[in-house]
C-alpha cells in the first residue's frame, strides 16, 4: 500500500467528516476488482437497491475469506484509523475504545453475533443512484469507513458523485460532494462525528450516498470495519 499522510487525513476528518487518499489503488488493481463482480463465489449476498427503497443499482457483500486485496486493505487501514476513532469517542463521551489490531475488534463483533463480512462491491448503471444512508449493522460500530472508486470518471461513467450530508443541531443539512478519480479513496464518518462549538463539543449526524449516474457504469469498493449481525 502506498504511503499515506495520516496526519492530513485526521485533520480533514476533524474539519469535514471526510478525507481523500489519492491513488490508494492502481488502475490495474481497480480493473481487477471490477472484473470480479461477476464471480459469485466471492460473495455472501447480492442486494438490488430498488427492491428495498435504497436507490437504484446493486451491490454484493464479500464472504469470508475475503478476496485480495480487500482483506489486506481492511487489515492495513484499520490501525491508522484507530487513534482517530478513539479520539472521537473520547470527545463525544462514548466509553467504547477500539483495539489496535483489527482481528481483536472483529473478535468483539463476532462475540456479539456480528459475524457476517461487510466489505462490498457496488455497481451502478445509467440512472442509478444510492440514497443517503448509514452503514450500521449491529451494536459494535467502527466510526470510520472507506470507499474506493474503481472506475474512471469521464471514461467509464459520468455523474455518480460521492455525496455526504451533515446535520448539525438546529441547522439545515450541509452537503459535501467529494471528487474522486479512479483508485482514489474517501475516508468518512459512518454515522456521527464530534464538532467543537462555542459551548464545547457536540455531535453531528452524517449520511452518505451517490448521485445519479448519467452514463456508463460505475464500480466502487466499500471497506467497512465492523461486521454485520
C-alpha positions in Angstrom: 0.0 0.0 0.0 1.3 3.5 -0.9 2.5 5.8 2.0 -0.4 7.8 3.5 -0.2 11.2 5.3 -2.4 10.2 8.2 -1.9 13.5 10.0 -3.5 15.2 7.0 -6.3 12.6 6.8 -7.0 13.1 10.5 -7.1 16.9 10.2 -9.5 16.6 7.2 -11.8 14.2 9.1 -11.9 16.5 12.1 -12.7 19.5 9.8 -15.1 18.0 7.3 -16.0 14.4 8.3 -14.3 13.1 5.2 -10.8 12.9 3.7 -9.4 11.7 0.4 -6.4 9.4 -0.2 -5.4 9.8 -3.9 -4.3 6.7 -5.7 -4.8 4.2 -3.0 -5.2 1.5 -5.6 -3.5 1.4 -9.0 -5.6 1.3 -12.2 -4.7 -2.4 -12.7 -5.9 -3.2 -9.1 -9.1 -1.3 -9.8 -9.7 -3.1 -13.1 -9.0 -6.5 -11.4 -11.6 -5.8 -8.7 -14.2 -4.6 -11.2 -13.8 -7.7 -13.2 -14.5 -9.9 -10.1 -18.0 -8.5 -9.6 -19.5 -11.5 -11.6 -17.6 -14.1 -9.6 -20.5 -15.1 -7.4 -18.4 -17.5 -5.3 -16.6 -14.5 -3.7 -19.8 -13.1 -2.2 -22.4 -13.9 0.5 -25.3 -11.9 -0.9 -26.5 -9.6 -3.7 -28.7 -6.6 -3.0 -30.8 -4.9 -5.7 -31.3 -1.4 -4.2 -34.7 -0.7 -5.8 -36.3 -3.7 -4.1 -35.6 -2.1 -0.7 -36.0 1.6 -1.4 -32.3 2.1 -1.2 -32.0 3.8 -4.7 -31.1 2.1 -8.0 -28.2 -0.2 -8.7 -26.9 -3.2 -6.9 -24.1 -4.4 -4.6 -22.6 -7.7 -3.4 -21.2 -8.3 0.1 -18.0 -10.3 0.1 -17.9 -13.5 2.1 -15.1 -14.8 4.3 -12.3 -15.5 3.5 -12.1 -12.0 1.9 -10.7 -11.8 -1.6 -7.5 -9.9 -2.0 -6.6 -7.1 -1.9 -9.8 -6.5 0.1 -8.7 -8.4 3.2 -5.3 -6.8 3.1 -6.7 -3.3 2.7 -9.1 -3.7 5.6 -6.3 -5.0 7.9 -3.8 -2.4 6.8 -6.0 0.7 7.1 -7.6 -0.1 10.4 -4.6 0.6 12.8 -4.1 4.1 11.4 -7.8 4.9 11.8 -8.0 3.7 15.4 -6.4 6.8 17.0 -8.9 9.0 15.2 -11.8 6.7 16.2 -10.8 6.6 19.8 -10.2 10.4 20.0 -13.7 10.9 18.5 -15.3 8.6 21.1 -13.4 10.4 23.9 -14.6 13.8 22.6 -18.2 12.6 22.5 -18.1 10.9 25.9 -18.6 7.4 24.4 -17.0 4.8 26.7 -16.1 2.2 24.0 -12.5 2.2 22.7 -11.1 0.2 19.8 -8.1 -2.2 20.0 -5.0 -1.6 17.9 -5.4 -4.7 15.8 -8.4 -5.4 13.5 -8.6 -9.0 14.4 -9.2 -8.1 18.1 -12.0 -5.8 17.1 -13.6 -8.4 14.8 -13.4 -10.9 17.8 -15.5 -8.3 19.7 -18.0 -8.1 16.9 -18.3 -11.9 16.5 -18.8 -12.4 20.2 -21.8 -10.1 19.9 -23.2 -12.1 17.0 -21.9 -9.8 14.3 -20.2 -12.4 12.1 -21.1 -11.6 8.5 -18.5 -9.8 6.4 -19.3 -6.3 5.3 -16.8 -5.2 2.6 -18.8 -4.9 -0.6 -18.6 -4.1 -4.4 -21.2 -1.7 -5.7 -22.3 -1.4 -9.4 -24.3 1.4 -10.9 -25.5 1.9 -14.5 -27.3 4.8 -16.2 -29.9 6.4 -14.0 -28.7 4.5 -10.9 -28.0 6.2 -7.5 -27.6 5.5 -3.9 -29.9 7.1 -1.3 -28.4 8.8 1.7 -27.8 6.3 4.4 -25.6 5.0 7.2 -23.9 1.5 7.3 -24.8 0.4 10.8 -25.0 -3.4 11.2 -25.2 -4.0 14.9 -24.2 -2.9 18.4 -20.5 -2.6 17.6 -19.8 0.1 15.0 -16.4 1.4 14.0 -17.0 5.1 13.3 -15.0 5.4 10.1 -15.2 3.6 6.7 -13.6 3.8 3.3 -14.9 3.9 -0.3 -12.6 3.4 -3.3 -13.7 4.4 -6.8 -12.8 1.6 -9.2 -14.0 3.2 -12.4 -12.6 6.2 -14.2 -14.8 9.3 -14.3 -15.4 10.7 -17.8 -14.2 7.4 -19.4 -16.3 4.7 -17.7 -19.1 6.9 -16.4 -20.5 10.4 -16.0 -22.3 11.7 -12.9 -22.3 9.5 -9.9 -20.6 11.8 -7.4 -19.9 10.7 -3.8 -22.1 12.8 -1.5 -22.1 13.4 2.2 -24.7 15.4 4.2 -24.1 16.7 7.7 -26.9 17.6 10.1 -25.9 19.9 12.9 -28.4 20.7 15.8 -30.9 23.4 14.9 -29.3 24.0 11.5 -30.1 22.9 7.9 -28.2 20.0 6.4 -24.8 20.8 4.9 -23.9 18.9 1.7 -20.4 17.9 0.7 -19.5 16.5 -2.7 -16.2 14.6 -2.8 -14.5 14.4 -6.2 -12.7 11.1 -6.8 -10.6 9.7 -9.6 -10.0 6.0 -10.3 -8.2 4.4 -7.4 -8.9 7.3 -5.1 -10.3 6.6 -1.6 -12.5 8.6 0.6 -12.4 8.0 4.4 -15.6 9.3 6.1 -17.7 9.1 9.2 -20.1 6.2 9.4 -22.8 8.0 11.4 -21.6 10.9 13.6 -18.5 12.9 14.5 -17.5 15.5 17.1 -17.5 19.2 16.3 -16.1 21.9 18.6 -18.6 24.7 19.3 -18.6 27.8 21.4 -20.1 25.8 24.3 -18.0 22.7 23.9 -18.0 19.6 21.7 -21.3 18.4 20.2 -22.3 15.5 17.9 -23.3 15.9 14.3 -25.0 13.3 12.2 -23.8 12.3 8.7 -25.2 10.3 5.8 -23.6 9.3 2.6 -24.8 8.3 -0.9 -24.1 8.6 -4.6 -25.8 11.0 -7.1 -27.4 9.8 -10.3 -25.1 8.2 -12.8 -25.8 9.9 -16.2 -24.0 7.4 -18.4 -21.7 4.3 -18.3 -21.0 2.0 -15.4 -19.6 2.9 -12.0 -18.0 0.4 -9.6 -16.9 1.1 -6.0 -15.3 -0.9 -3.3 -16.6 -0.3 0.2 -14.5 -1.2 3.2 -16.4 -1.3 6.5 -14.5 -2.4 9.5 -17.3 -3.8 11.7 -19.1 -7.0 10.7 -22.9 -7.5 10.5 -25.3 -9.3 12.7 
